[in-house]
C-alpha cells in the first residue's frame, strides 16, 4: 500500500500528522537526503518537502523528477514561501504543454 509523507523541519511538518500523513523530521541536509531516499524505497507515492529543506538538496530531488512515483512536491516551510515550488510547477507545466504560459 502506498503512502503519503511530509519531510521537513519539525515545526513545519508536525501538523500534517493530524491529517494521517507520515511526518519525517529533518533539520540537516544529510538527514533529509537519507530520509528522502528511504521514503522512495518504501513505496511512498507522494513526498511533500518543505522549501527550506529542499533548497539544500535540489540535486537529490531532481533524481525523482522524471519518475512517476514518488511525486516530490515542495511546500512552504517555517521560512515562508521561497518561490522554489512555484518555479518547479511552472517548469512542469511548460514541459507538459510545450510553451511557457505565464
C-alpha positions, 0 to 999 in steps of 0.5 A, spaced: 500 500 500 502 506 498 503 512 502 503 519 503 509 523 507 511 530 509 519 531 510 521 537 513 523 541 519 519 539 525 515 545 526 513 545 519 511 538 518 508 536 525 501 538 523 500 534 517 500 528 522 493 530 524 491 529 517 494 521 517 500 523 513 507 520 515 511 526 518 519 525 517 523 530 521 529 533 518 533 539 520 540 537 516 541 536 509 544 529 510 538 527 514 533 529 509 537 526 503 537 519 507 530 520 509 528 522 502 531 516 499 528 511 504 521 514 503 522 512 495 524 505 497 518 504 501 513 505 496 511 512 498 507 515 492 507 522 494 513 526 498 511 533 500 518 537 502 518 543 505 522 549 501 527 550 506 529 543 506 529 542 499 533 548 497 539 544 500 538 538 496 535 540 489 540 535 486 537 529 490 530 531 488 531 532 481 533 524 481 525 523 482 523 528 477 522 524 471 519 518 475 512 517 476 512 515 483 514 518 488 511 525 486 516 530 490 512 536 491 515 542 495 511 546 500 512 552 504 516 551 510 517 555 517 521 560 512 515 562 508 514 561 501 521 561 497 518 561 490 522 554 489 515 550 488 512 555 484 518 555 479 518 547 479 510 547 477 511 552 472 517 548 469 512 542 469 507 545 466 511 548 460 514 541 459 507 538 459 504 543 454 510 545 450 510 553 451 511 557 457 504 560 459 505 565 464 
